[in-house]
Amino acid sequence: MSRYTITVHHAGNSDPEAVIGYDPPLKTFFLQAFPDKSGDDLALWAGTKHDEFSTLETLREAAEAQGYTFSPLPAEMHAKLLAEVAIASTRPEPTGPLADFAARLLKS
């Protein structure tokens, strides 16, 4: 799983320690920003479901729909994220009892 630091903006506030990345097991991009004082809860945590955001564009649109924005990603970061998706897509799908159990969990 990758994790890159970016700045996310919301309602006149900024979180310069927000995180964007790709989660291969969930097959989704994710975005985390604005932790509470304890650091245990996030105001924005997008990309927690299987195959929720298959592109960075859909992740950006979902964040914007909730009033959050972030600057265009640096070209190198963007390329690394896309490379991670390409690598993950070449891995065989898991099989066996554990994979069956995980698939049932994802459906519920």
C-alpha positions as semicolon CSV with decimal commas, in nm:
position;residue;x (nm);y (nm);z (nm)
1;M;0,000;0,000;0,000
2;S;0,135;0,338;-0,093
3;R;0,104;0,654;0,112
4;Y;0,195;0,998;-0,020
5;T;0,158;1,324;0,172
6;I;-0,046;1,599;0,007
7;T;-0,237;1,908;0,120
8;V;-0,617;1,891;0,129
9;H;-0,837;2,199;0,167
10;H;-1,183;2,226;0,319
11;A;-1,392;2,524;0,432
12;G;-1,093;2,758;0,450
13;N;-0,876;2,509;0,639
14;S;-0,583;2,304;0,513
15;D;-0,437;1,971;0,614
16;P;-0,076;1,963;0,487
17;E;-0,033;1,609;0,624
18;A;-0,320;1,448;0,430
19;V;-0,246;1,112;0,270
20;I;-0,332;0,976;-0,072
21;G;-0,246;0,628;-0,194
22;Y;-0,347;0,299;-0,347
23;D;-0,457;-0,012;-0,156
24;P;-0,394;-0,322;-0,372
25;P;-0,604;-0,570;-0,169
26;L;-0,904;-0,335;-0,181
27;K;-0,822;-0,231;-0,540
28;T;-0,895;0,133;-0,461
29;F;-0,733;0,470;-0,433
30;F;-0,783;0,633;-0,093
31;L;-0,761;0,977;0,066
32;Q;-0,730;1,058;0,437
33;A;-0,740;1,409;0,583
34;F;-0,821;1,621;0,886
35;P;-0,764;1,389;1,183
36;D;-0,924;1,485;1,514
37;K;-0,706;1,583;1,811
38;S;-0,659;1,219;1,914
39;G;-0,559;1,123;1,560
40;D;-0,801;0,830;1,571
41;D;-1,083;0,978;1,364
42;L;-1,068;1,146;1,024
43;A;-1,304;1,405;0,880
44;L;-1,228;1,263;0,535
45;W;-1,150;0,900;0,469
46;A;-1,243;0,803;0,116
47;G;-1,159;0,468;-0,039
48;T;-1,243;0,221;0,234
49;K;-1,447;-0,019;0,021
50;H;-1,341;-0,277;-0,235
51;D;-1,299;-0,126;-0,583
52;E;-1,447;0,205;-0,463
53;F;-1,220;0,441;-0,661
54;S;-1,053;0,277;-0,957
55;T;-0,914;0,609;-1,085
56;L;-0,765;0,916;-0,925
57;E;-1,027;1,122;-1,107
58;T;-1,317;0,943;-0,937
59;L;-1,143;0,987;-0,601
60;R;-1,103;1,360;-0,668
61;E;-1,468;1,392;-0,772
62;A;-1,585;1,217;-0,454
63;A;-1,370;1,443;-0,238
64;E;-1,498;1,753;-0,417
65;A;-1,858;1,635;-0,372
66;Q;-1,790;1,652;0,004
67;G;-1,630;1,998;-0,020
68;Y;-1,264;1,886;-0,014
69;T;-1,006;1,985;-0,274
70;F;-0,642;1,911;-0,339
71;S;-0,397;2,044;-0,592
72;P;-0,302;1,840;-0,895
73;L;-0,057;1,572;-0,792
74;P;0,307;1,615;-0,892
75;A;0,378;1,422;-1,212
76;E;0,617;1,182;-1,037
77;M;0,364;1,099;-0,763
78;H;0,086;1,054;-1,019
79;A;0,306;0,819;-1,223
80;K;0,401;0,615;-0,914
81;L;0,036;0,572;-0,817
82;L;-0,059;0,459;-1,166
83;A;0,238;0,220;-1,172
84;E;0,116;0,063;-0,848
85;V;-0,223;-0,003;-1,007
86;A;-0,055;-0,162;-1,308
87;I;0,160;-0,385;-1,086
88;A;-0,137;-0,486;-0,872
89;S;-0,337;-0,578;-1,183
90;T;-0,075;-0,838;-1,280
91;R;-0,107;-1,028;-0,952
92;P;-0,324;-1,337;-0,965
93;E;-0,653;-1,328;-0,780
94;P;-0,632;-1,504;-0,444
95;T;-0,798;-1,844;-0,422
96;G;-0,886;-2,090;-0,151
97;P;-1,093;-2,079;0,167
98;L;-0,952;-1,750;0,294
99;A;-1,019;-1,580;-0,039
100;D;-1,376;-1,718;-0,037
101;F;-1,428;-1,584;0,314
102;A;-1,295;-1,240;0,216
103;A;-1,521;-1,233;-0,091
104;R;-1,825;-1,305;0,128
105;L;-1,725;-1,023;0,363
106;L;-1,694;-0,782;0,073
107;K;-2,044;-0,866;-0,047
108;S;-2,206;-0,788;0,289
